[in-house]
Amino acid sequence: MESAVLRPAVRKLRLPFPKYKRGIGHDLLLDRFSEDCACQESVSSKRKIRVGIIGTGGIAGAHIREYLKMEDVEVIAGADLIPGKAEAFFRRFGVERARCYRNHKELIDSEPDLDAVSICTYNVQHAEPAIYALEHGIHVMLEKPFTVTLDEAIRVMKTEKKSGKILTFGFQPRMSENMQMIQKIVDSGELGKVYYLQAGGGRRRGIPASHGTSFIQKDTGGVGAVGDIGAYSIDMLLKAVG
Ligand SMILES: NC(=O)c1ccc[n+]([C@@H]2O[C@H](COP(=O)([O-])OP(=O)(O)OC[C@H]3O[C@@H](n4cnc5c(N)ncnc54)[C@H](O)[C@@H]3O)[C@@H](O)[C@H]2O)c1
């Protein structure tokens, strides 16, 4: 079980990295969390959005299932470090036409027409594929947690700002009806100035290891429970107070 408490006000988020005094990186990070997503780009209604999936493990299944429901999206390629894994993944979902590659670089270099990628790699492989995709003008749907170090987070955000592309994260709870209601209440002013927030979260049925344990192994997960499950709580807290 894990719980996260931020106080007195999440707007003054104090990052748990003492060597980072408030500076450019810190401001950039806070900006990023407090900014509304104002990115807008016109997309031709005549053609489908071409998507690639980087990392074809457990959560990639949830991504492709949703893409397959969207009439204006076409999954054209995928990549995984483990030979044959991407091919087996696409066979399982009946998308045999998708081209398969061995890693994010090979996929992005070989697919000049990609519009967007889902990055479903384990945590320590979030930053590099995200930066590489944004640098190549590709929108990114990045799984949580954002990154495993503050340096990586800042590098990704700087690249996003430069690229003008959309970077979004796999934090489903921020879209939930509960969160919308919480935001509505906070925005209404009924609670006054919010100075204390608390959130908790945990896994009720142990470690979901059916697809492997990459998210709890240090060399692949990179961070502990706060990064894995706590990331949802922190995201909800930040979202609640805008
Ligand atoms: N939003 C959610 O509900 C949710 C749920 C589960 C997992 N996740 C997140 O999704 C991510 C993946 O989790 P998982 O359980 O699917 O892990 P997994 O280990 O099952 O799959 C990750 C895959 O990525 C591949 N990979 C790593 N680096 C790569 C690279 N550079 N190029 C191509 N392939 C690469 C690995 O070979 C592996 O097959 C984690 O960051 C995890 O926190 C999110």
The ligand as an SDF file (V2000), in Angstrom:
LIG
                    3D

 44 48  0  0  0  0  0  0  0  0999 V2000
   -1.5450    2.9890  -17.3680 N   0  0  0  0  0  0  0  0  0  0  0  0
   -1.6740    1.7900  -16.8400 C   0  0  0  0  0  0  0  0  0  0  0  0
   -2.7400    1.3630  -16.3740 O   0  0  0  0  0  0  0  0  0  0  0  0
   -0.4950    0.8540  -16.8450 C   0  0  0  0  0  0  0  0  0  0  0  0
   -0.6730   -0.4750  -16.5040 C   0  0  0  0  0  0  0  0  0  0  0  0
    0.4290   -1.3240  -16.5440 C   0  0  0  0  0  0  0  0  0  0  0  0
    1.6820   -0.8270  -16.8920 C   0  0  0  0  0  0  0  0  0  0  0  0
    1.8230    0.4940  -17.1900 N   0  0  0  0  0  0  0  0  0  0  0  0
    3.1390    1.0390  -17.5600 C   0  0  0  0  0  0  0  0  0  0  0  0
    3.4410    0.5620  -18.8780 O   0  0  0  0  0  0  0  0  0  0  0  0
    4.8390    0.3360  -19.0060 C   0  0  0  0  0  0  0  0  0  0  0  0
    5.0670   -1.0800  -19.5260 C   0  0  0  0  0  0  0  0  0  0  0  0
    4.5670   -2.0070  -18.5840 O   0  0  0  0  0  0  0  0  0  0  0  0
    4.3490   -3.5200  -19.0020 P   0  0  0  0  0  0  0  0  0  0  0  0
    3.7660   -4.2030  -17.8210 O   0  0  0  0  0  0  0  0  0  0  0  0
    3.6490   -3.5790  -20.3200 O   0  0  0  0  0  0  0  0  0  0  0  0
    5.8890   -3.9860  -19.1860 O   0  0  0  0  0  0  0  0  0  0  0  0
    6.4350   -5.2330  -20.0240 P   0  0  0  0  0  0  0  0  0  0  0  0
    7.7480   -5.5510  -19.4350 O   0  0  0  0  0  0  0  0  0  0  0  0
    5.3760   -6.2950  -20.1110 O   0  0  0  0  0  0  0  0  0  0  0  0
    6.6220   -4.6560  -21.5170 O   0  0  0  0  0  0  0  0  0  0  0  0
    7.5910   -3.7120  -21.8420 C   0  0  0  0  0  0  0  0  0  0  0  0
    8.1810   -4.1010  -23.1880 C   0  0  0  0  0  0  0  0  0  0  0  0
    8.9270   -3.0090  -23.7000 O   0  0  0  0  0  0  0  0  0  0  0  0
   10.0130   -3.5640  -24.4350 C   0  0  0  0  0  0  0  0  0  0  0  0
   11.0120   -2.4940  -24.6130 N   0  0  0  0  0  0  0  0  0  0  0  0
   11.7580   -1.8660  -23.6670 C   0  0  0  0  0  0  0  0  0  0  0  0
   12.5050   -0.8950  -24.2140 N   0  0  0  0  0  0  0  0  0  0  0  0
   12.2310   -0.8900  -25.5440 C   0  0  0  0  0  0  0  0  0  0  0  0
   12.6650   -0.1000  -26.6430 C   0  0  0  0  0  0  0  0  0  0  0  0
   13.5430    0.9070  -26.4920 N   0  0  0  0  0  0  0  0  0  0  0  0
   12.1640   -0.3560  -27.8780 N   0  0  0  0  0  0  0  0  0  0  0  0
   11.2720   -1.3520  -28.0540 C   0  0  0  0  0  0  0  0  0  0  0  0
   10.8080   -2.1380  -27.0470 N   0  0  0  0  0  0  0  0  0  0  0  0
   11.2830   -1.9060  -25.7960 C   0  0  0  0  0  0  0  0  0  0  0  0
   10.4660   -4.7440  -23.5900 C   0  0  0  0  0  0  0  0  0  0  0  0
   11.2270   -5.6690  -24.3510 O   0  0  0  0  0  0  0  0  0  0  0  0
    9.1220   -5.3020  -23.1280 C   0  0  0  0  0  0  0  0  0  0  0  0
    8.6540   -6.3210  -23.9960 O   0  0  0  0  0  0  0  0  0  0  0  0
    5.4370    0.5930  -17.6260 C   0  0  0  0  0  0  0  0  0  0  0  0
    6.0460    1.8600  -17.6140 O   0  0  0  0  0  0  0  0  0  0  0  0
    4.2670    0.5640  -16.6720 C   0  0  0  0  0  0  0  0  0  0  0  0
    4.4120    1.4230  -15.5650 O   0  0  0  0  0  0  0  0  0  0  0  0
    0.7580    1.3320  -17.1830 C   0  0  0  0  0  0  0  0  0  0  0  0
  1  2  1  0
  2  3  2  0
  2  4  1  0
  4  5  1  0
  4 44  2  0
  5  6  2  0
  6  7  1  0
  7  8  2  0
  8  9  1  0
  8 44  1  0
  9 10  1  0
  9 42  1  0
 10 11  1  0
 11 12  1  0
 11 40  1  0
 12 13  1  0
 13 14  1  0
 14 15  2  0
 14 16  1  0
 14 17  1  0
 17 18  1  0
 18 19  2  0
 18 20  1  0
 18 21  1  0
 21 22  1  0
 22 23  1  0
 23 24  1  0
 23 38  1  0
 24 25  1  0
 25 26  1  0
 25 36  1  0
 26 27  1  0
 26 35  1  0
 27 28  2  0
 28 29  1  0
 29 30  1  0
 29 35  2  0
 30 31  1  0
 30 32  2  0
 32 33  1  0
 33 34  2  0
 34 35  1  0
 36 37  1  0
 36 38  1  0
 38 39  1  0
 40 41  1  0
 40 42  1  0
 42 43  1  0
M  CHG  2   8   1  16  -1
M  END
$$$$
